[in-house]
Amino acid sequence: MAESTVHPTTIATVWHSMQTIAREMRHVIDRTAQNYLISQLHDVSVGIWGAKGETIAVPVGLPVQYLGTQFAVEDLNKAFGDNINQGDVFLTNDPYHGGHNCHLPDWGFFRPVFYEGELLFWTLARAHQQDTGGSFPGGYFPNCYDIHAEGICIPPIKVYDAGRERTDVLELIWNNVRFPDGVKIDNHSMIAATRKSEQRLTELLDKYGKDLVLNCVKQMIDRTERAVREEIRKIPDGVYKGEAYTDDDGTELDVQVGVRCTVTVKDDELTLDYSESDGQRKGFVNSVYAATFGNAIAAAILTFDPALADYHNAGTMKPIHVVTKKGLVVDCEYPATVGASPVNVGIQVMESTLEALSQARPERSIAAWGKHRGDYVFSVDPRTNERYVRTSFDYDGSSGAVWGYDGYQGVSCLTAMGAVNRGDVEEMETRLPWRQTHYEFVPDFSGAGRWRGGPGIRWEAVNEGADGGISTGSSDGDEVMGFGAVGGEPSPQSRTYIVRDGEKIRLKPHRQAEIKTGDVVLKMSSGGGGVGSPAERDPEMVLEDVLNGLVSYEAARDIYKVAVDRQTREIDFAKTEELRAG
């Protein structure tokens, strides 16, 4: 069927139907999963790929979880060949051996979608599980010997064979996690989402026919490729560099680990080269290529025309080349540990890319977001005498500024890209024996700029449960600061403390410690970096920030060069002119 014979309205209808199908997958998981991290916070990614792995519909999810899925589909096809049948469901969480997973807690269920006996699509539901085995519950714990100490490694394996559940396989897997009943519910929720996708895709094919649907998909991929190539042409040809660091690797403490990106722009091609990054580490910050690829593509997309946001697919990826070397921290080899890589090194891949691209295209510059400040607590809830594991995105700061706009407040860390939610305080206190006492923005706790970063926060909660353990593997930013762009200031350093009997005990990222009944966990999580010189910020915007408690009178004067009268709470324009003239 020739392209000219398909009406543009039909192409748009088929395309947005696929986007809606993917969103409905997440809705199914929202309504049926039990894990707080999945059902409430949305640590979930879903999408649709072609029979050979080409990315088709990825409207909602975390880049590190699913933008590199083409590699997993390609390996599924190679490994199972003619033994892929309608009704099959495959499960994997393995970063190696064909799984191409970012880390073990993110389990992915793949379903092949057949129509009239022909494999046409793959659909995926991937989400962070409540537990995946390993030496500490939940995930993100440092100092494992190798990948096997981080949890159960599941290579691509059938858990449904032609529509029949392989119960023995699933029971073996669930027997190796700490919360098998909960994980079982979540797994069935995810499998149901892939089934819903299969049903909706079949309905779409029934309505329009196979040839027309595939033609529409091809045209959308071609159109996206042309649009992305046109965006790349807007970037001046040249070579641009960026770098970013994580505090340490969790094993060799207080030694920063670096990611370096060299961006080369030539005509309508964009090369993102991370070959000068540090070598893979003994600690758990290593990233496999598929995860690095996903984060790199996402970072590039952020600098493109926002009008393309709903249209990214395989066409986006064709003119972008992600280059690494085996054995680096951005392209690690088995059996390297990878538990922290979505946060530590994943964020650095995006930051280094954005720093380079912000130099290339200042009018699209983006500053670093506040670092992720997560932790995992494992203990017993005295209300039920049941074990629990707690983590959240609640303690994160905010996003970095972009050219023309302040950073958005409270959107978690950069690699989540706004796809995850902060939790509800009442929900957390109902589920877990923690009472929250402070949850507030903090003045002067983001990167200043012509457009400032989103504000940092203070998060504080009391442990009303039993003694237990806490792991800060999903934290970063005590030492390293996220970059500011085009003269903007970087994101400030963050801190976490355990307050016990009035004593503040500092708890660095990538560490493990004891948590006791009555302990208070205090997190000071910085906001994002700024864009542009602070002295160029509109004085009225500075005044608004002062009145809203986001910028102090002193910072307004010393950093933004705006004099605000404490008595009248108005701008002193004469003094402001003097400050800015000096």
Buried (B, 14 or more C-beta within 10 A) or exposed (E): EEEEEBEEEBBEBBBBBBBBBBEBBBBBBBEBBBBBBBBBBBBBBBBBBBBEBBBBBBBBBBBBBBBBBBBBBBBBBEBBEEEBBBBBBBBBBBBBBBBBBBBBBBBBBBBBBBBEEEBBBBBBBBBBBBBBBBEBBBBBBBBBEEBBBBBBBBBBBBBBBEEEEBEEBBEEBBEBBBBBEBBBBBBBBBBBBBBBBBEBBBEBBEEBEEEBBBBBBBBBBBBBBEBBBBBBBBBEEEEBBBBBBBBBBBBEBEEBBBBBBBBBBEEBBBBBBBEBBBEBBBBBBBBBBBBBBBBBBBBBBBBBEEEBEEBBBBBBBBBBEBBBEEEBBBBBEEBBBBBBBBBBBBBBBBBBBBBBBBBBBBEBBBBBBBBBBBBBBBBBBEEEEEBBBBBBBBBBBBBBBBBEEBBBBBBBBBBBBBBBBBBEBEEBBEBBBBBBEEBEBBBBBBBBBBBBBBBBBBBBBBBBBBEBBBBBBBBBBBBBBBBBBBBBBBBBBBBBBBBBEEEEEEBBBBBBBEBBBEBBBBBBBBBBBBBBBBBBBEBEBBBEBBEEEBBBBEBBBEBBBBBBEEEEEEBBEEBBEEBBEE
